[in-house]
Amino acid sequence: MNTQDRVNKLMFEKTELATHKVELGLLQDLNKADSEIRKLNEKAAGTSGAVSRALEISETAYINLLNEAENAIEIADKYIAAAKDLGLDAPKAKTVKKYAIDVIIMAKEDLKRIRKF
């Protein structure tokens, strides 16, 4: 084998080795990226599930709040009517009724926001 052939052979082997190093480096980068997106996907999915559960719990709480506020209004109305029949004022019942109405308005707005998710 002459000198030219030896030089060509050595150059080809070095080029081939460099190509393998680049391919190995890219493969490592690809594996790292794959691992990272899988880990982040699991984390996001877990967070999404927690958010969904929190929204369901929140929605239920607001529905219960609406029902109880409506019940308070009915009771306050009956109390106000009974007090009126007796010729009395019912300031506590009026305060409770106003508060219950305010709560219903707020709860309905919050429920709309929750249900958008």
Helices and strands as residue ranges (DSSP letters): H 3-85, H 91-116
